[in-house]
Amino acid sequence: MKISHLPRQVAFGAALVSNVIYAQEIGASLDCHLGPHTFIEQLVEQKQIDPIPMRVSADSVNAYRLRPDQNLTALGFKVRAVFGFSPNDDMFTQKISEGETPHRVYGVVVMAAKEAVSERIRETGSPATVREVMPLLMTAVVCEK
């Protein structure tokens, strides 16, 4: 390692540590006892996420972006996005056609490998499920009702 890279690496490390130190932990909400409306509403009211979804999937799951000045963690991992949906709830944009049966769902996408997130879920005893979004990089923690 060259000496000239050392200050850059120290600054990068300090930035990572400060992100974790000053981040608000929302992992307790992933015990799956809340409903999607309450989970999203709390984050909107605390101005941690934008109230308008950045994307609505074909199955009506609404994905929300963190506000630029917010730093959230869940289970100790950096949160990249928050999502939720509940049928017949005006808070969520609905795309499901009448023949389909929508379900209530909420959760987060974190920066961590699936195995690490699964281990934290087991430690907390949460009934949440874990789904890989990007191998070794991003994982979704999902509460379904």
N, CA and C atoms as an extended XYZ file, in Angstrom:
435
Properties=species:S:1:pos:R:3:atomname:S:1:resname:S:1:resid:I:1 pbc="F F F"
N         0.843       -1.177        0.000 N   MET     1
C         0.000        0.000        0.000 CA  MET     1
C         0.886        1.236        0.000 C   MET     1
N         0.577        2.160       -0.875 N   LYS     2
C         1.327        3.403       -0.919 CA  LYS     2
C         0.895        4.323        0.205 C   LYS     2
N         1.801        5.131        0.668 N   ILE     3
C         1.508        6.084        1.740 CA  ILE     3
C         0.455        7.091        1.281 C   ILE     3
N         0.469        7.481        0.009 N   SER     4
C        -0.475        8.499       -0.470 CA  SER     4
C        -1.931        8.032       -0.381 C   SER     4
N        -2.163        6.717       -0.367 N   HIS     5
C        -3.530        6.201       -0.256 CA  HIS     5
C        -4.017        6.158        1.192 C   HIS     5
N        -3.107        6.215        2.128 N   LEU     6
C        -3.465        6.097        3.536 CA  LEU     6
C        -4.449        7.175        3.999 C   LEU     6
N        -4.203        8.475        3.717 N   PRO     7
C        -5.178        9.484        4.174 CA  PRO     7
C        -6.573        9.264        3.588 C   PRO     7
N        -6.632        8.844        2.341 N   ARG     8
C        -7.922        8.596        1.701 CA  ARG     8
C        -8.636        7.428        2.383 C   ARG     8
N        -7.891        6.374        2.703 N   GLN     9
C        -8.488        5.224        3.365 CA  GLN     9
C        -8.931        5.554        4.783 C   GLN     9
N        -8.170        6.378        5.475 N   VAL    10
C        -8.551        6.796        6.825 CA  VAL    10
C        -9.833        7.625        6.770 C   VAL    10
N        -9.909        8.540        5.811 N   ALA    11
C       -11.114        9.373        5.672 CA  ALA    11
C       -12.326        8.512        5.337 C   ALA    11
N       -12.139        7.538        4.449 N   PHE    12
C       -13.240        6.645        4.080 CA  PHE    12
C       -13.694        5.834        5.289 C   PHE    12
N       -12.750        5.299        6.049 N   GLY    13
C       -13.078        4.531        7.252 CA  GLY    13
C       -13.794        5.374        8.282 C   GLY    13
N       -13.338        6.609        8.456 N   ALA    14
C       -13.989        7.511        9.413 CA  ALA    14
C       -15.416        7.810        8.984 C   ALA    14
N       -15.620        7.979        7.682 N   ALA    15
C       -16.976        8.238        7.179 CA  ALA    15
C       -17.890        7.047        7.446 C   ALA    15
N       -17.380        5.826        7.236 N   LEU    16
C       -18.186        4.637        7.504 CA  LEU    16
C       -18.537        4.527        8.983 C   LEU    16
N       -17.563        4.759        9.837 N   VAL    17
C       -17.804        4.676       11.276 CA  VAL    17
C       -18.802        5.744       11.710 C   VAL    17
N       -18.668        6.964       11.195 N   SER    18
C       -19.598        8.023       11.586 CA  SER    18
C       -21.007        7.716       11.106 C   SER    18
N       -21.136        7.076        9.944 N   ASN    19
C       -22.466        6.698        9.468 CA  ASN    19
C       -23.134        5.738       10.434 C   ASN    19
N       -22.392        4.777       10.943 N   VAL    20
C       -22.964        3.812       11.869 CA  VAL    20
C       -23.260        4.465       13.216 C   VAL    20
N       -22.370        5.333       13.682 N   ILE    21
C       -22.552        5.986       14.977 CA  ILE    21
C       -23.783        6.882       14.979 C   ILE    21
N       -23.997        7.637       13.906 N   TYR    22
C       -25.083        8.610       13.872 CA  TYR    22
C       -26.346        8.105       13.183 C   TYR    22
N       -26.391        6.843       12.834 N   ALA    23
C       -27.564        6.288       12.178 CA  ALA    23
C       -28.636        5.945       13.209 C   ALA    23
N       -29.879        6.067       12.795 N   GLN    24
C       -30.982        5.668       13.665 CA  GLN    24
C       -31.337        4.219       13.359 C   GLN    24
N       -31.390        3.405       14.375 N   GLU    25
C       -31.685        1.976       14.235 CA  GLU    25
C       -33.199        1.756       14.217 C   GLU    25
N       -33.691        1.078       13.171 N   ILE    26
C       -35.125        0.790       13.067 CA  ILE    26
C       -35.392       -0.716       13.084 C   ILE    26
N       -34.395       -1.500       13.461 N   GLY    27
C       -34.528       -2.953       13.455 CA  GLY    27
C       -35.632       -3.482       14.344 C   GLY    27
N       -35.944       -2.792       15.433 N   ALA    28
C       -37.012       -3.266       16.332 CA  ALA    28
C       -38.352       -3.338       15.610 C   ALA    28
N       -38.544       -2.509       14.603 N   SER    29
C       -39.798       -2.530       13.835 CA  SER    29
C       -39.904       -3.767       12.955 C   SER    29
N       -38.796       -4.485       12.797 N   LEU    30
C       -38.809       -5.672       11.952 CA  LEU    30
C       -39.130       -6.945       12.743 C   LEU    30
N       -39.795       -6.758       13.871 N   ASP    31
C       -40.279       -7.918       14.629 CA  ASP    31
C       -41.591       -8.422       14.041 C   ASP    31
N       -42.066       -7.732       13.025 N   CYS    32
C       -43.271       -8.091       12.257 CA  CYS    32
C       -44.564       -7.954       13.054 C   CYS    32
N       -44.549       -7.158       14.124 N   HIS    33
C       -45.763       -6.924       14.900 CA  HIS    33
C       -46.523       -5.692       14.418 C   HIS    33
N       -45.840       -4.807       13.699 N   LEU    34
C       -46.507       -3.633       13.140 CA  LEU    34
C       -47.196       -4.022       11.842 C   LEU    34
N       -48.092       -3.181       11.400 N   GLY    35
C       -48.652       -3.345       10.072 CA  GLY    35
C       -47.890       -2.446        9.107 C   GLY    35
N       -48.036       -2.673        7.802 N   PRO    36
C       -47.343       -1.845        6.820 CA  PRO    36
C       -47.668       -0.354        6.955 C   PRO    36
N       -48.935       -0.029        7.210 N   HIS    37
C       -49.340        1.368        7.337 CA  HIS    37
C       -48.583        2.051        8.474 C   HIS    37
N       -48.571        1.435        9.633 N   THR    38
C       -47.901        2.018       10.802 CA  THR    38
C       -46.405        2.142       10.575 C   THR    38
N       -45.787        1.114        9.997 N   PHE    39
C       -44.345        1.122        9.738 CA  PHE    39
C       -43.951        2.288        8.830 C   PHE    39
N       -44.641        2.417        7.708 N   ILE    40
C       -44.321        3.487        6.746 CA  ILE    40
C       -44.711        4.845        7.315 C   ILE    40
N       -45.878        4.942        7.939 N   GLU    41
C       -46.355        6.208        8.492 CA  GLU    41
C       -45.371        6.784        9.511 C   GLU    41
N       -44.830        5.942       10.386 N   GLN    42
C       -43.859        6.420       11.382 CA  GLN    42
C       -42.628        7.024       10.705 C   GLN    42
N       -42.129        6.359        9.678 N   LEU    43
C       -40.931        6.847        8.990 CA  LEU    43
C       -41.209        8.142        8.221 C   LEU    43
N       -42.404        8.255        7.661 N   VAL    44
C       -42.789        9.492        6.958 CA  VAL    44
C       -42.939       10.631        7.961 C   VAL    44
N       -43.632       10.382        9.067 N   GLU    45
C       -43.837       11.426       10.080 CA  GLU    45
C       -42.522       11.904       10.697 C   GLU    45
N       -41.563       10.999       10.832 N   GLN    46
C       -40.254       11.367       11.373 CA  GLN    46
C       -39.341       11.965       10.299 C   GLN    46
N       -39.903       12.104        9.080 N   LYS    47
C       -39.189       12.675        7.936 CA  LYS    47
C       -37.915       11.900        7.601 C   LYS    47
N       -37.982       10.574        7.761 N   GLN    48
C       -36.846        9.727        7.432 CA  GLN    48
C       -36.915        9.193        6.004 C   GLN    48
N       -38.131        9.099        5.460 N   ILE    49
C       -38.296        8.667        4.068 CA  ILE    49
C       -39.198        9.659        3.348 C   ILE    49
N       -39.079        9.674        2.023 N   ASP    50
C       -39.976       10.510        1.226 CA  ASP    50
C       -41.376        9.915        1.283 C   ASP    50
N       -42.413       10.750        1.359 N   PRO    51
C       -43.779       10.227        1.452 CA  PRO    51
C       -44.293        9.631        0.138 C   PRO    51
N       -43.693       10.013       -0.975 N   ILE    52
C       -44.099        9.508       -2.290 CA  ILE    52
C       -43.183        8.340       -2.659 C   ILE    52
N       -43.739        7.178       -3.008 N   PRO    53
C       -42.877        6.045       -3.354 CA  PRO    53
C       -42.029        6.350       -4.587 C   PRO    53
N       -40.794        5.877       -4.587 N   MET    54
C       -39.914        6.068       -5.742 CA  MET    54
C       -40.244        5.055       -6.828 C   MET    54
N       -40.899        3.948       -6.420 N   ARG    55
C       -41.255        2.902       -7.368 CA  ARG    55
C       -42.401        2.087       -6.791 C   ARG    55
N       -43.266        1.620       -7.682 N   VAL    56
C       -44.345        0.711       -7.290 CA  VAL    56
C       -44.238       -0.501       -8.202 C   VAL    56
N       -43.996       -1.662       -7.614 N   SER    57
C       -43.813       -2.883       -8.401 CA  SER    57
C       -45.144       -3.380       -8.956 C   SER    57
N       -45.076       -4.359       -9.823 N   ALA    58
C       -46.282       -4.917      -10.441 CA  ALA    58
C       -47.230       -5.500       -9.406 C   ALA    58
N       -46.699       -5.987       -8.283 N   ASP    59
C       -47.565       -6.537       -7.233 CA  ASP    59
C       -47.903       -5.497       -6.167 C   ASP    59
N       -47.741       -4.230       -6.523 N   SER    60
C       -48.148       -3.066       -5.726 CA  SER    60
C       -47.271       -2.744       -4.516 C   SER    60
N       -46.145       -3.406       -4.361 N   VAL    61
C       -45.262       -3.060       -3.257 CA  VAL    61
C       -44.647       -1.692       -3.550 C   VAL    61
N       -44.843       -0.758       -2.624 N   ASN    62
C       -44.353        0.609       -2.760 CA  ASN    62
C       -42.968        0.711       -2.137 C   ASN    62
N       -41.987        1.191       -2.907 N   ALA    63
C       -40.617        1.351       -2.403 CA  ALA    63
C       -40.359        2.828       -2.154 C   ALA    63
N       -39.789        3.136       -0.999 N   TYR    64
C       -39.558        4.516       -0.583 CA  TYR    64
C       -38.069        4.777       -0.419 C   TYR    64
N       -37.659        5.943       -0.827 N   ARG    65
C       -36.268        6.378       -0.709 CA  ARG    65
C       -36.067        7.089        0.616 C   ARG    65
N       -34.910        6.894        1.214 N   LEU    66
C       -34.542        7.659        2.402 CA  LEU    66
C       -34.319        9.103        1.990 C   LEU    66
N       -34.668       10.022        2.863 N   ARG    67
C       -34.378       11.431        2.597 CA  ARG    67
C       -32.867       11.615        2.611 C   ARG    67
N       -32.358       12.567        1.827 N   PRO    68
C       -30.900       12.740        1.700 CA  PRO    68
C       -30.167       12.941        3.026 C   PRO    68
N       -30.799       13.568        3.982 N   ASP    69
C       -30.128       13.858        5.251 CA  ASP    69
C       -30.351       12.773        6.301 C   ASP    69
N       -30.950       11.645        5.914 N   GLN    70
C       -31.253       10.583        6.876 CA  GLN    70
C       -30.291        9.415        6.729 C   GLN    70
N       -30.029        8.787        7.837 N   ASN    71
C       -29.134        7.645        7.876 CA  ASN    71
C       -29.765        6.612        8.800 C   ASN    71
N       -30.304        5.562        8.217 N   LEU    72
C       -30.980        4.532        8.991 CA  LEU    72
C       -30.209        3.224        8.939 C   LEU    72
N       -30.302        2.461       10.027 N   THR    73
C       -29.786        1.101       10.030 CA  THR    73
C       -30.896        0.177       10.520 C   THR    73
N       -30.790       -1.065       10.102 N   ALA    74
C       -31.695       -2.106       10.580 CA  ALA    74
C       -30.830       -3.324       10.871 C   ALA    74
N       -30.912       -3.812       12.094 N   LEU    75
C       -30.120       -4.950       12.532 CA  LEU    75
C       -28.620       -4.658       12.438 C   LEU    75
N       -28.277       -3.371       12.474 N   GLY    76
C       -26.884       -2.963       12.398 CA  GLY    76
C       -26.375       -2.738       10.986 C   GLY    76
N       -27.213       -2.914        9.974 N   PHE    77
C       -26.814       -2.734        8.575 CA  PHE    77
C       -27.433       -1.462        8.007 C   PHE    77
N       -26.729       -0.823        7.101 N   LYS    78
C       -27.202        0.411        6.471 CA  LYS    78
C       -28.436        0.130        5.610 C   LYS    78
N       -29.485        0.915        5.821 N   VAL    79
C       -30.729        0.776        5.050 CA  VAL    79
C       -30.606        1.574        3.759 C   VAL    79
N       -30.942        0.940        2.627 N   ARG    80
C       -30.921        1.608        1.321 CA  ARG    80
C       -32.321        1.999        0.859 C   ARG    80
N       -33.333        1.236        1.262 N   ALA    81
C       -34.713        1.535        0.861 CA  ALA    81
C       -35.669        0.896        1.865 C   ALA    81
N       -36.891        1.401        1.866 N   VAL    82
C       -37.960        0.904        2.730 CA  VAL    82
C       -39.125        0.574        1.807 C   VAL    82
N       -39.869       -0.476        2.118 N   PHE    83
C       -41.005       -0.820        1.261 CA  PHE    83
C       -42.192       -1.284        2.091 C   PHE    83
N       -43.362       -1.218        1.470 N   GLY    84
C       -44.567       -1.664        2.150 CA  GLY    84
C       -45.766       -1.650        1.231 C   GLY    84
N       -46.777       -2.410        1.623 N   PHE    85
C       -48.055       -2.397        0.923 CA  PHE    85
C       -49.112       -3.045        1.795 C   PHE    85
N       -50.297       -2.476        1.739 N   SER    86
C       -51.462       -3.051        2.391 CA  SER    86
C       -52.654       -2.777        1.474 C   SER    86
N       -53.409       -3.812        1.108 N   PRO    87
C       -54.537       -3.599        0.194 CA  PRO    87
C       -55.594       -2.683        0.810 C   PRO    87
N       -56.248       -1.945       -0.034 N   ASN    88
C       -57.330       -1.032        0.368 CA  ASN    88
C       -56.869        0.018        1.372 C   ASN    88
N       -55.624        0.442        1.263 N   ASP    89
C       -55.066        1.474        2.130 CA  ASP    89
C       -54.622        2.619        1.225 C   ASP    89
N       -55.225        3.782        1.421 N   ASP    90
C       -54.942        4.933        0.558 CA  ASP    90
C       -53.501        5.421        0.640 C   ASP    90
N       -52.767        5.008        1.653 N   MET    91
C       -51.373        5.414        1.764 CA  MET    91
C       -50.537        4.812        0.635 C   MET    91
N       -50.949        3.658        0.118 N   PHE    92
C       -50.168        2.934       -0.874 CA  PHE    92
C       -50.804        3.000       -2.252 C   PHE    92
N       -49.963        3.137       -3.267 N   THR    93
C       -50.411        3.054       -4.648 CA  THR    93
C       -50.644        1.584       -4.964 C   THR    93
N       -51.788        1.283       -5.567 N   GLN    94
C       -52.134       -0.104       -5.842 CA  GLN    94
C       -52.176       -0.344       -7.344 C   GLN    94
N       -51.488       -1.399       -7.804 N   LYS    95
C       -51.464       -1.770       -9.220 CA  LYS    95
C       -52.115       -3.123       -9.485 C   LYS    95
N       -52.492       -3.825       -8.453 N   ILE    96
C       -53.013       -5.187       -8.610 CA  ILE    96
C       -54.391       -5.151       -9.249 C   ILE    96
N       -54.599       -6.035      -10.236 N   SER    97
C       -55.918       -6.119      -10.848 CA  SER    97
C       -56.872       -6.883       -9.931 C   SER    97
N       -58.135       -6.785      -10.223 N   GLU    98
C       -59.160       -7.298       -9.321 CA  GLU    98
C       -59.071       -8.794       -9.042 C   GLU    98
N       -58.577       -9.605       -9.973 N   GLY    99
C       -58.528      -11.051       -9.775 CA  GLY    99
C       -57.435      -11.507       -8.812 C   GLY    99
N       -56.477      -10.663       -8.518 N   GLU   100
C       -55.356      -11.055       -7.672 CA  GLU   100
C       -55.655      -10.784       -6.196 C   GLU   100
N       -55.011      -11.563       -5.341 N   THR   101
C       -55.167      -11.352       -3.907 CA  THR   101
C       -53.899      -10.716       -3.351 C   THR   101
N       -53.938       -9.431       -3.059 N   PRO   102
C       -52.768       -8.760       -2.507 CA  PRO   102
C       -52.572       -9.138       -1.038 C   PRO   102
N       -51.368       -8.984       -0.566 N   HIS   103
C       -51.088       -9.280        0.834 CA  HIS   103
C       -50.403       -8.082        1.479 C   HIS   103
N       -50.420       -8.066        2.793 N   ARG   104
C       -49.789       -6.999        3.554 CA  ARG   104
C       -48.315       -7.343        3.725 C   ARG   104
N       -47.446       -6.390        3.411 N   VAL   105
C       -46.010       -6.634        3.482 CA  VAL   105
C       -45.288       -5.329        3.805 C   VAL   105
N       -44.187       -5.420        4.535 N   TYR   106
C       -43.321       -4.271        4.747 CA  TYR   106
C       -41.922       -4.758        5.078 C   TYR   106
N       -40.955       -3.862        4.920 N   GLY   107
C       -39.581       -4.229        5.241 CA  GLY   107
C       -38.582       -3.204        4.757 C   GLY   107
N       -37.328       -3.648        4.720 N   VAL   108
C       -36.219       -2.779        4.318 CA  VAL   108
C       -35.259       -3.549        3.425 C   VAL   108
N       -34.485       -2.796        2.664 N   VAL   109
C       -33.370       -3.358        1.910 CA  VAL   109
C       -32.111       -2.812        2.566 C   VAL   109
N       -31.219       -3.727        2.975 N   VAL   110
C       -29.997       -3.337        3.673 CA  VAL   110
C       -28.763       -3.710        2.855 C   VAL   110
N       -27.670       -3.030        3.169 N   MET   111
C       -26.383       -3.310        2.533 CA  MET   111
C       -25.675       -4.400        3.336 C   MET   111
N       -25.905       -5.639        2.962 N   ALA   112
C       -25.262       -6.773        3.631 CA  ALA   112
C       -25.605       -8.046        2.866 C   ALA   112
N       -24.774       -9.046        3.031 N   ALA   113
C       -25.015      -10.345        2.414 CA  ALA   113
C       -26.158      -11.064        3.126 C   ALA   113
N       -26.830      -11.921        2.397 N   LYS   114
C       -27.983      -12.650        2.922 CA  LYS   114
C       -27.640      -13.448        4.184 C   LYS   114
N       -26.483      -14.085        4.200 N   GLU   115
C       -26.095      -14.918        5.341 CA  GLU   115
C       -25.954      -14.084        6.614 C   GLU   115
N       -25.333      -12.914        6.498 N   ALA   116
C       -25.147      -12.043        7.669 CA  ALA   116
C       -26.491      -11.553        8.199 C   ALA   116
N       -27.387      -11.185        7.295 N   VAL   117
C       -28.709      -10.699        7.710 CA  VAL   117
C       -29.522      -11.841        8.330 C   VAL   117
N       -29.448      -13.017        7.735 N   SER   118
C       -30.163      -14.180        8.282 CA  SER   118
C       -29.711      -14.480        9.705 C   SER   118
N       -28.422      -14.367        9.947 N   GLU   119
C       -27.888      -14.607       11.282 CA  GLU   119
C       -28.456      -13.605       12.292 C   GLU   119
N       -28.515      -12.328       11.913 N   ARG   120
C       -29.070      -11.309       12.821 CA  ARG   120
C       -30.550      -11.557       13.084 C   ARG   120
N       -31.275      -11.962       12.056 N   ILE   121
C       -32.706      -12.264       12.219 CA  ILE   121
C       -32.878      -13.409       13.212 C   ILE   121
N       -32.063      -14.453       13.077 N   ARG   122
C       -32.133      -15.583       14.021 CA  ARG   122
C       -31.837      -15.123       15.445 C   ARG   122
N       -30.823      -14.243       15.595 N   GLU   123
C       -30.450      -13.745       16.922 CA  GLU   123
C       -31.585      -12.969       17.582 C   GLU   123
N       -32.338      -12.206       16.787 N   THR   124
C       -33.422      -11.397       17.349 CA  THR   124
C       -34.700      -12.191       17.566 C   THR   124
N       -34.817      -13.335       16.900 N   GLY   125
C       -36.033      -14.140       17.026 CA  GLY   125
C       -37.189      -13.612       16.195 C   GLY   125
N       -36.906      -12.735       15.266 N   SER   126
C       -37.951      -12.166       14.419 CA  SER   126
C       -38.469      -13.206       13.428 C   SER   126
N       -39.777      -13.174       13.121 N   PRO   127
C       -40.321      -14.071       12.103 CA  PRO   127
C       -40.104      -13.551       10.675 C   PRO   127
N       -39.391      -12.445       10.535 N   ALA   128
C       -39.142      -11.868        9.205 CA  ALA   128
C       -38.374      -12.854        8.334 C   ALA   128
N       -38.613      -12.761        7.039 N   THR   129
C       -37.865      -13.577        6.085 CA  THR   129
C       -36.809      -12.714        5.419 C   THR   129
N       -35.831      -13.371        4.825 N   VAL   130
C       -34.704      -12.684        4.206 CA  VAL   130
C       -34.649      -13.095        2.742 C   VAL   130
N       -34.510      -12.103        1.854 N   ARG   131
C       -34.423      -12.375        0.415 CA  ARG   131
C       -33.243      -11.623       -0.178 C   ARG   131
N       -32.460      -12.321       -0.943 N   GLU   132
C       -31.295      -11.716       -1.578 CA  GLU   132
C       -31.735      -10.795       -2.705 C   GLU   132
N       -31.230       -9.564       -2.694 N   VAL   133
C       -31.532       -8.593       -3.743 CA  VAL   133
C       -30.384       -8.565       -4.747 C   VAL   133
N       -29.175       -8.402       -4.246 N   MET   134
C       -27.955       -8.463       -5.053 CA  MET   134
C       -26.962       -9.340       -4.290 C   MET   134
N       -26.506      -10.431       -4.893 N   PRO   135
C       -25.612      -11.346       -4.180 CA  PRO   135
C       -24.447      -10.623       -3.502 C   PRO   135
N       -24.261      -10.939       -2.227 N   LEU   136
C       -23.179      -10.424       -1.383 CA  LEU   136
C       -23.259       -8.930       -1.088 C   LEU   136
N       -24.256       -8.221       -1.624 N   LEU   137
C       -24.324       -6.771       -1.438 CA  LEU   137
C       -25.581       -6.277       -0.737 C   LEU   137
N       -26.743       -6.691       -1.227 N   MET   138
C       -28.002       -6.150       -0.691 CA  MET   138
C       -28.997       -7.268       -0.418 C   MET   138
N       -29.709       -7.115        0.693 N   THR   139
C       -30.668       -8.114        1.137 CA  THR   139
C       -31.926       -7.420        1.633 C   THR   139
N       -33.061       -8.025        1.360 N   ALA   140
C       -34.339       -7.503        1.857 CA  ALA   140
C       -34.754       -8.272        3.094 C   ALA   140
N       -35.231       -7.542        4.098 N   VAL   141
C       -35.819       -8.129        5.295 CA  VAL   141
C       -37.319       -7.886        5.153 C   VAL   141
N       -38.107       -8.962        5.144 N   VAL   142
C       -39.516       -8.881        4.789 CA  VAL   142
C       -40.421       -9.381        5.908 C   VAL   142
N       -41.403       -8.563        6.248 N   CYS   143
C       -42.468       -8.966        7.176 CA  CYS   143
C       -43.747       -9.059        6.361 C   CYS   143
N       -44.367      -10.233        6.380 N   GLU   144
C       -45.612      -10.446        5.634 CA  GLU   144
C       -46.717      -10.815        6.604 C   GLU   144
N       -47.910      -10.353        6.287 N   LYS   145
C       -49.073      -10.647        7.127 CA  LYS   145
C       -50.127      -11.309        6.275 C   LYS   145
